Amino acid sequence: MSRTIASTDEIFIHCSQLSKIMGDGKQSAGLTDNQEQELFTLQNKIRTKKQEFRMQELLAKKDWKPEYDLSEGAKNFTRELVRQMVFGYDSYFSAKETLKGVAVEGDSILLYNDVFGTAHKKHEGRIRNMWIDGECDIYAPEFDLIIDIKSSWSKETFPALPDEIDVSGYEWQGRGYMMLYNCSNFELAFCLVNTPWHLLKWESNTSIHYVDDIEKEFRVTSLFFQRDLSIEEKIKYKVNEVRRYAKWYESQLLSKFERNRFYGYKVA
């Protein structure tokens, strides 16, 4: 069979996808205080067969760990990655907000430079380490800084102050960039620029998309993060868990393939 993953080491998580795998897996609830006391008592006495069984049951509950330390969302994401590799397709996300972000990225960088007196340019070139890959928007090694530019959809969705920013997966994305580029600081910068006319054909209120009447200093909101090496260790761990789970899922697909082929030959 040619449609297989040559090696699970070929799975690298894009920085923009890190939030999909970083959730905690389902853990054991552990023992209650009463169960802890019950276990202590059982371990320090001569036990009947029934008590021995109960002690082993409590020990199993105390020591239980998931086979794969991934959330259900992370498992579903991993399955999708494997299916893409096996069946040879890519998934594309084309929401209007994303389309605007791509279309006006240059305008947002120019706005940022105008406000802060910088001369940053769009960074080109995807890089990779042993776990993740990505391509940041602005790489400023002279400031030990990565900047990720986000272009808000409209005046209504623009975060006017840093505490209004919905960090969601953006922090994980930034931590991935700091890890990749060996930078100590990450800036998440939301910019408000005009929406291209071709994206407004279904918008009833276009006034919230034209923003040149607002002073440029109002139209950039930034949030800063500092590098944390302990978090990067968690990223490495989670990527390795994804690869282990991907290997298991691939084995299930291969088993189905071989089973179907075997029965197909028998019928023939």
N, C-alpha and C positions, 0 to 999 in steps of 0.2 A: 504493500500500500504506500503510495507516494504522498498522499495528503496527510502527513503527520508532522508533529513538532520535532525537529531534529534534536533539540535539546531544550529543556525548560530554562536553561540559562539564556535563551534567546528572548525571554520575556523581560522587557524593561518597562517600567511604569513611567509614563510622561508626568512631569511635574504637575500639570493641570489635572491629572487623574488621581493624585495622591490621596485626596480626601475620600475617594471611593474605597480605599483599602485600609485606612487607618483606624477605623472603628474597632472597639474591643469585641472579641469573640464571646460566645456564651460561656460563662464560667459557672462552676459549681457554687451553689449558695453556701456551701460549707456546713458545719455542724452548729446547731443552736447550743446555748450554754448548757441546757439540760442534757443534750446528746453528748457534749464534751465530758460532762460529769459521768454519764452512763458508760462512755467508752473507757474512761480512767478506771472506773470501778471494775469493769469486765477484764481489763488488762491486768489487774492486780488481784485476781482470785482464781480458784480452780473452777473451770467452766463446764457446764453441761454441753451436749451437742447443740442444743437450741441456742444457748448463750454464745457458743463459739461462732455459730452462723451469724448471730446478731452483731458480734464484735467485728467480723469480717465485712459485714454490710456497712457498719459505721466507718470503718477504715477506708473502704472503697469510696464512700461519699466524701470523706475528708480529703482524700488524695486525688480525686478525679480531676483530670484536665482534658480539654477538648483535643481531638486528634489534630485539628487545624485551628490555629488561633486567629480566626477570621470571623467577622460579622457575616450575617446572611447576605447583606448588600455586597460585601467584598467577594463572597463566594459567587454570587450571581454575576458580578463584574468579571471575575476570573473565567467563568464559564463562557462568557461572551468573547473574551480574548481568545480562548482556545478555539471556539467555533469559527472565529474570523480566520485563524491560522489554518485550520483544517479545511474549511470550505472555500477559502480564498476570497474574502470580501472585506471591505472597510465600512465602518459606520460613519455617517456624516450628520452633524447637527447644524441646522440652518435657520435658527430663530431670527426674527428681525433684529433683535438686540445684538446678536452675534454678527450679523451682516453689517450693521452699522459700525461695530467695533473694528472690523477689518477695513471698511471703506474709509474711515476717518482717522485711522491710527496716526497718520502723518500730521493731520491737523491738530490732534491732541498733543503730540510731542512738541509741535511749534508753540502751542498755547503754554505748555509747561515751561519751555525755554523762555518765552516772553515774560512770564510771571516771575521766574526765579533767576533770570539773567544767566542761564546756562546755554551750552551749545551741544546738547546731547543729540545723538543720531540713533536711528533704529539699529539695533544689534542684529547682525546676520550670522547664522551658523548654529546648527544644533550640536550640542555636546552630550557626552554620555560618560557615566562611570560604571561601576559593576552592578548597579541596582536601578538607576533611573536615567532618564534623558530629558532634555528640554532646550528651549531657545527663549531666553528672556527678551524683553522689549528693549531695555537700556542697560548696558553694562558699563559702569563707571568705576574702574579700578583705582583711579586717582582719589576717589572718595571712599573706597572699600565698600561699594554700594551697588545693589541691583535695584532697578526701578521697573515696576510693572504698571503699564498704562491701561486704565479702564475707561472707556468712553460711555458715559451714561446715555440712556435712550432718550430722555427728555428732561425738561425742568422738573417735572413731578418726581422722577426717579433718581435725580441727582442728590447725593448726600451732602448737605450744606456744611455739616460739621463732622469731624472724625468719628464721634460716637454714634453717628447715624449710619456708618458703613456696616453693611451685612458681610461680615468677614467670610462666613461659610467656608468654602474650600480654598479661598484665596491665601489664607495664612499657610496652609500646607504647601500650596504652589510656591510661595515665596521661600519657605524653608528648604524646599527642594532646590531652588535656584541658588540659595546661599551655599548649600552642600556641593552643588555642581561647580560653581564658579569660585568657591573658596573665598566668599565675601562675608563680612561680619554684619552687614546691615541690609535690610530690605525695605523698600518704600512702595506702598500700594497707593497709587495716585489716580483718583477719579477726576476726569476732565469732562467739561460740558461744552460741546461744540455743536454747530448746526447739523441737523440730520439731512442726508442727501434726499433730494426731492423724490427720487425713484422708490424710496422706501416708505413714502407717505401716501401712497395711492389709496390705502384703506383707512387712513387716519382721519377722523372727523374733526379733530382739533389740532390744526397744524401750528397754532401760535406757541405751543409749548416746545416746539422743535427748532425755532429760530431764536438764537440767544445772543446775537451781536449787540443787543441793547443793554446787556449786562456787563459791568466792568469785569475785565479778565481776571482780576485778583479774586473775585467771588467764585470763579468757575474752576478752581482746582482745590481739591480736598485730599489731604494725604494722611496715611497712617503708617507708622514705622514699627519694625520688628527687629530684634537682635538675634544673632545666631545662637543656637543651643545645641551643643554636640550630643547631649543625652537624647534629644529628640531625633537627631539623625541616626542614632543607634536603633531607635524604634522603627524608623523608616526602613533600615536595612533588614531588620527582623521581619517586618511585615511583607516586604518584597520576597524574601525567602519563603515565607509561608504561602504566598501566592504561587510561587513556583512549585512548591510541594503539592498544593491542591491542584494546580494545573496538570501536573504529572498524573495524579490520580484520575482526574476527569478525562484526560486523554486516554488512559488505559481502559476506561469504560467505553469510550467510543470505538477503540480498537477491538475490544471484546465483541461489541455488537457487529462490527464489520466482519470479523472472522466467523462469528456464529451465523450471520446471514449468508455469507459465502459458502460455508459448509453445507447448510441446509439447501441452498440453491443448487449446489453440485449434486446433492442426494436426489433432489427432484429431477434434475436433468438426467 
